Amino acid sequence: MGEKKSVFLVEDDLSFGAVLKSYLEISNFSVHWVDDGKYAIERFRDHQFHLCLLDVMLPNVDGFTIGREIRSIDMQIPIIYLTAKSLKEDILTGYKIGADDYIVKPFDADVLLFKIAALLKRSGSNTPADNPTFRIGKYLFDPKLRTIELDNQLQQMSPKEAALLQLLCEHRNELLPREYALKRIWKDDDYFTTRSMDVFVTKLRKYLKDDPTVEIRNIHGSGFIMTIL
């Protein structure tokens, strides 16, 4: 049957949540279910998941807010919104946050399974068993734990710092376009987020200052390049 994929389900309708959880478990998924939005991020941080199913209308903290927080922690995990709302504005909001799909209640459970399968296939190696680290000169960077290590000394990073450094690592020795990074991390590219990104780049340079072979260069009007000699 293969490895069970772990699903993070946030749904406040107890009857619907129980049925959906059972259906997914019968379909060989492991499901962690939360029925109140205020507990969602804490539970997400405490476990590792392959995919998130988020209701929009939740008590205390709505699904869009939870989605933004999840994206600040993990930029790659697939997110599907489950909602009774089919308004264009709500659907667009979900996608702008970084949702991968949006399914309106009531829906065919088999359709949901196909969507989940397609997203898991597309995400490829994005599994909890995979925790890629990056060697940056003398440093070891763990994007999942948001730590950068040098000589057995760990520096804890903020979610956005880690997300930006991960993008630079994925584009090492090549241009990371400014607009791409802003949309991926800040979901916006206006003047204020652009200035915010410059501040974060300055912070990253300070984290990496003890290795002269590592340099983050500003390419005027285009973006940044992290070069490692």
Backbone torsions as a table, in degrees:
resi	resn	phi	psi	omega
1	MET	NA	-19.6	178.2
2	GLY	83.9	175.9	-178.2
3	GLU	-67.3	138.1	175.1
4	LYS	-76.3	130.5	175.0
5	LYS	-83.7	141.8	-175.5
6	SER	-97.7	124.5	-177.7
7	VAL	-111.7	132.9	174.8
8	PHE	-98.9	110.8	-176.6
9	LEU	-108.2	124.1	175.2
10	VAL	-119.0	108.2	-173.8
11	GLU	-151.9	125.2	-175.4
12	ASP	-90.8	-14.9	177.2
13	ASP	-76.8	108.1	-172.3
14	LEU	-63.5	-39.6	-179.7
15	SER	-68.1	-49.1	-179.6
16	PHE	-64.3	-42.7	-179.7
17	GLY	-60.8	-42.4	-179.6
18	ALA	-64.9	-42.4	179.6
19	VAL	-64.9	-45.4	-178.5
20	LEU	-65.4	-41.4	178.2
21	LYS	-60.3	-46.0	180.0
22	SER	-63.2	-42.2	-179.1
23	TYR	-63.1	-43.5	-179.9
24	LEU	-66.9	-37.5	179.3
25	GLU	-68.4	-37.5	175.1
26	ILE	-62.9	-30.8	-179.5
27	SER	-87.5	17.8	172.8
28	ASN	75.4	32.2	171.8
29	PHE	-109.1	149.2	169.2
30	SER	-94.8	128.5	-172.9
31	VAL	-122.2	128.2	171.8
32	HIS	-110.3	114.4	-171.6
33	TRP	-108.7	130.4	175.1
34	VAL	-122.0	132.9	-176.1
35	ASP	-108.4	9.1	178.2
36	ASP	-139.9	126.5	-175.4
37	GLY	-58.1	-28.7	-175.2
38	LYS	-69.6	-17.2	179.1
39	TYR	-97.9	-5.4	-168.1
40	ALA	-63.4	-51.2	-174.4
41	ILE	-66.3	-39.8	177.1
42	GLU	-58.6	-43.9	179.3
43	ARG	-68.7	-37.8	179.4
44	PHE	-62.5	-41.3	-179.7
45	ARG	-67.4	-28.7	-175.1
46	ASP	-82.7	-10.5	-177.0
47	HIS	-134.2	171.6	175.6
48	GLN	-118.9	133.8	-173.9
49	PHE	-130.6	159.9	174.9
50	HIS	-94.9	-27.0	-172.9
51	LEU	-159.3	149.9	178.2
52	CYS	-116.6	135.2	170.9
53	LEU	-115.5	113.7	-173.3
54	LEU	-120.0	124.3	168.6
55	ASP	-72.9	153.9	-179.9
56	VAL	-88.0	-52.1	-177.3
57	MET	-85.1	103.4	-176.5
58	LEU	-131.6	153.2	175.1
59	PRO	-70.1	142.1	173.1
60	ASN	74.7	-56.2	179.0
61	VAL	-132.2	123.7	-175.5
62	ASP	-78.2	165.1	-176.0
63	GLY	-64.5	-31.8	178.6
64	PHE	-65.8	-41.8	177.8
65	THR	-63.5	-42.1	178.0
66	ILE	-62.2	-42.3	179.1
67	GLY	-60.4	-41.6	178.0
68	ARG	-61.7	-43.1	-179.7
69	GLU	-65.1	-42.2	178.9
70	ILE	-62.0	-41.7	179.3
71	ARG	-64.9	-30.1	177.9
72	SER	-73.2	-22.1	179.7
73	ILE	-92.2	-44.2	-176.4
74	ASP	-137.6	110.5	-175.6
75	MET	-78.1	-15.4	-169.7
76	GLN	-105.6	-23.9	-172.7
77	ILE	-62.1	132.3	178.8
78	PRO	-64.8	139.2	178.1
79	ILE	-126.5	127.3	173.1
80	ILE	-117.5	129.8	175.0
81	TYR	-91.6	134.2	174.3
82	LEU	-110.8	122.5	-175.1
83	THR	-154.6	154.0	173.9
84	ALA	-87.6	-6.7	-177.3
85	LYS	-92.3	126.1	-179.0
86	SER	-114.8	15.8	179.5
87	LEU	-65.7	140.0	-179.3
88	LYS	-56.0	-40.5	-177.8
89	GLU	-62.3	-39.0	-179.8
90	ASP	-69.8	-39.9	178.5
91	ILE	-63.3	-43.7	179.5
92	LEU	-64.7	-38.1	177.6
93	THR	-59.3	-44.4	178.9
94	GLY	-59.0	-45.2	-179.1
95	TYR	-68.5	-36.6	179.0
96	LYS	-64.3	-34.5	178.1
97	ILE	-66.0	-28.7	-179.2
98	GLY	121.3	18.6	177.1
99	ALA	-66.6	148.6	178.5
100	ASP	-93.6	-25.0	178.5
101	ASP	-159.2	167.8	-172.8
102	TYR	-147.4	120.3	-177.9
103	ILE	-126.5	131.1	-172.9
104	VAL	-95.1	132.1	176.1
105	LYS	-75.0	147.8	-10.3
106	PRO	-74.5	151.5	-178.7
107	PHE	-137.2	162.1	177.5
108	ASP	-78.3	123.4	-177.5
109	ALA	-59.9	-33.4	178.4
110	ASP	-66.5	-34.6	177.1
111	VAL	-64.3	-42.6	177.4
112	LEU	-59.9	-42.9	179.2
113	LEU	-60.5	-41.1	178.5
114	PHE	-64.6	-39.9	178.4
115	LYS	-64.1	-43.6	178.6
116	ILE	-61.5	-45.7	-179.3
117	ALA	-61.0	-41.4	-179.3
118	ALA	-65.3	-41.4	-179.8
119	LEU	-68.9	-39.7	178.6
120	LEU	-65.8	-37.4	177.8
121	LYS	-66.9	-41.7	-179.3
122	ARG	-65.7	-37.3	-177.8
123	SER	-74.5	-13.1	172.2
124	GLY	59.3	-112.3	-173.2
125	SER	-83.3	8.8	-178.6
126	ASN	-76.0	77.8	-179.6
127	THR	-127.5	156.4	178.4
128	PRO	-59.5	-26.0	179.1
129	ALA	-68.8	-23.6	179.7
130	ASP	-94.1	117.2	176.3
131	ASN	-128.8	78.4	-172.9
132	PRO	-64.8	138.6	172.1
133	THR	-116.9	158.6	-177.8
134	PHE	-121.9	133.6	173.0
135	ARG	-91.2	118.0	179.8
136	ILE	-117.3	91.7	-174.4
137	GLY	59.1	-120.4	179.3
138	LYS	-83.2	-7.9	-173.6
139	TYR	-94.4	152.5	170.6
140	LEU	-117.7	120.5	-176.1
141	PHE	-110.6	125.7	177.1
142	ASP	-112.3	102.1	-176.6
143	PRO	-67.8	-27.5	-179.4
144	LYS	-71.0	-45.1	179.0
145	LEU	-84.3	-11.2	-179.1
146	ARG	60.2	47.7	178.9
147	THR	-126.4	149.3	172.8
148	ILE	-127.0	131.3	-169.9
149	GLU	-120.9	136.6	174.1
150	LEU	-143.2	124.2	179.0
151	ASP	52.5	45.3	178.1
152	ASN	65.4	13.4	175.4
153	GLN	-104.5	124.5	-177.8
154	LEU	-99.2	137.1	172.3
155	GLN	-115.3	120.5	178.2
156	GLN	-81.0	137.5	-177.3
157	MET	-114.8	158.0	174.9
158	SER	-76.8	162.8	179.0
159	PRO	-56.4	-42.9	-178.6
160	LYS	-71.9	-36.8	175.9
161	GLU	-60.2	-47.1	-179.7
162	ALA	-65.0	-40.1	-179.9
163	ALA	-64.1	-41.7	179.9
164	LEU	-67.8	-42.5	179.0
165	LEU	-65.0	-35.6	177.4
166	GLN	-63.7	-42.5	177.8
167	LEU	-62.5	-40.9	178.3
168	LEU	-63.9	-38.6	177.3
169	CYS	-64.8	-41.1	-179.7
170	GLU	-69.0	-21.4	178.0
171	HIS	-112.7	24.7	-174.2
172	ARG	-55.3	137.1	-178.9
173	ASN	63.7	17.1	173.1
174	GLU	-144.4	165.8	-173.9
175	LEU	-69.3	130.3	167.3
176	LEU	-99.7	105.9	-177.3
177	PRO	-61.2	136.0	-177.8
178	ARG	-58.5	-46.0	-176.8
179	GLU	-64.0	-36.8	179.8
180	TYR	-63.8	-47.1	-179.2
181	ALA	-64.6	-41.4	-179.3
182	LEU	-63.2	-42.7	-180.0
183	LYS	-68.5	-38.5	-177.9
184	ARG	-70.3	-40.1	-171.8
185	ILE	-100.4	-46.5	-176.7
186	TRP	-98.0	-10.6	-179.4
187	LYS	62.1	20.5	-179.4
188	ASP	-160.6	159.3	178.4
189	ASP	-135.4	33.6	179.9
190	ASP	-78.7	-178.5	-174.1
191	TYR	-58.9	-44.1	-173.5
192	PHE	-69.8	-39.9	177.6
193	THR	-69.7	-32.1	176.4
194	THR	-62.2	-44.9	177.7
195	ARG	-64.5	-37.8	178.3
196	SER	-61.9	-41.4	179.7
197	MET	-62.8	-39.4	178.5
198	ASP	-60.6	-38.3	178.0
199	VAL	-64.1	-41.1	-179.4
200	PHE	-68.1	-36.3	176.6
201	VAL	-63.2	-40.9	176.6
202	THR	-60.3	-40.9	177.6
203	LYS	-63.2	-41.8	179.6
204	LEU	-63.4	-38.8	177.8
205	ARG	-60.8	-37.3	178.8
206	LYS	-67.2	-39.1	178.4
207	TYR	-62.3	-32.1	-173.0
208	LEU	-102.7	10.1	-170.0
209	LYS	-67.8	-20.4	-176.1
210	ASP	-83.3	2.4	174.7
211	ASP	-125.0	103.4	-177.1
212	PRO	-67.2	-10.6	179.1
213	THR	-81.1	-9.0	-179.1
214	VAL	-105.3	129.6	-179.4
215	GLU	-141.6	135.1	172.2
216	ILE	-108.9	111.2	-176.7
217	ARG	-102.1	141.9	175.5
218	ASN	-90.7	119.8	175.8
219	ILE	-98.0	104.5	-168.6
220	HIS	-52.2	124.5	176.8
221	GLY	79.5	-2.5	-175.2
222	SER	-122.1	-50.0	-176.4
223	GLY	160.4	-142.6	-174.5
224	PHE	-137.2	151.6	173.8
225	ILE	-128.7	126.8	171.7
226	MET	-97.5	113.9	179.7
227	THR	-106.3	142.5	178.5
228	ILE	-129.6	115.7	-176.2
229	LEU	-75.0	NA	NA
